[in-house]
Amino acid sequence: MTTNPFPKNTNSIHCALPSVEHRIFYFFYYFHLSLCRIPIKSTAAAAAAKMEQWNNVELTSINKKSYTLNHEYDGAQKQAKANSTTTTSEATPNTNGNDAVLEPGSDIKPNLKLEDVEPLVRRLYGITISEVKELLAYDDRNYFIKEDCNIKNPLIVTHCPDGYVLKILNALDSKKQDFVDAQNQLLLYLSKEHVRCPRPIGNARGEYFSVEQIGGNAHVVRIMEFVPGKIFHEVPVTKNLLYQSGEYLAKLDRALKNFTHKAYDTHRTAWMLQSVPQLRDFLYALQDHQRKALCEEIIESFEKHVLSVLPTLQHQIIHGDYNEQNILVGAGTKPDQSDAYRVTGVIDFGDTSYSPLIFELGIAMTYMMLQAKQLESGGIFLAGYTSVQTISEAERGYLKYCVAARLAQSLIMGAYTHSLHPGNDYVLVTQAKGWQMLEELWRNNFETIDELWSSTAHQYLTQSTK
């Protein structure tokens, strides 16, 4: 079982920090090296001696820009102000692109080679890499990195022994820097609420992100702490794990309910269920005419039955992509029985949005049923969720439409993205089982589906051994 790096007793976290004067000195030191094209790695030994004196500085003696669990949430708000007024030498960011959405034919994935990662991270964060590998991603570039522990680096306030994730946002989302700031603040807030999730790391300027020119486009670059653990899809799917996953999401939504940020007021993406009508622009990616007709019918029904009543639905910030790739699990209390694994955390908050709460549930149920390979398994997940979070009967009536819309969305966008990047099979994860489940779901009326979910949940809740 992995150790949670975010203990509830936040007062037990101690950090050794440089003074303000040293921090300023080191910024110009790195800047000078980059101008002179001197590899930082080659000067690391000499720099280490200077860095040594930066140890053991008391946290209270420094005006720190980066946020840790020791600080009040006001610290993150101050950081937001700093980020919103900062530009980089490489690009002048546009912070007013929260309503920009994906256009057909757009290739927005960052064009970066693996060998470019180390100089980028060294320049921005002072990190000398000992290990790097690319992680699966849809439109972004994500890399797991570990720093060389033999090279002392005072620019990272709290060193994460498990490593970091370098996230390079796609060209479209990189225009939405207010939203990037909102994500960072949300993660810091959730860490205070004892939710196990990644935390952003400040760069050499004490900021949580910067905008860099990569492959001819401006991209947001940031680093998160890596949260260890197995991913949901790596372990056997049990009924108990499905139920727990529902419980965990409901608790996450309770924590998210009290978070606000102005960027969410205007933030729009192609992956929000509010954007389902836009799928019509991407239907050309489907080669099968029957499947295309099915998706057209689902889009029309979702508009008619759900989007038409959007203002009446309960809204809040939602995770928006609670799936088998984003749920962390650890060893349970009974390794040889049904609770061999338990949900321990959640990652990837790039699809958070201000949306109806029922959309959160519909999206999550979609992926849980796909992972379990059974339509009825959605009832167990739903039972776990509603054991914590109440859903009205009226809103529950929209679930079938939400699940069908998300399935169609995933299938259409997966086919579209694969047409741009044929080697990225990650985008096709939903395809095989997805079409089968979508057809099975849609040919049954809601009363039949609702009864299936209700009876499955009742059977699970009343069995003697879970």
Helices and strands as residue ranges (DSSP letters): G 10-12, H 20-36, G 40-43, H 44-52, G 59-61, H 74-84, G 114-116, H 117-125, E 129-135, E 141-147, E 164-168, G 173-175, H 177-192, E 200-201, E 210-214, E 217-225, E 230-231, G 232-234, H 239-256, G 262-265, G 273-285, H 289-305, G 307-312, E 315-318, E 327-331, E 341-346, E 353-356, H 357-372, H 377-386, H 393-396, H 399-420, G 425-428, H 431-442, H 446-462
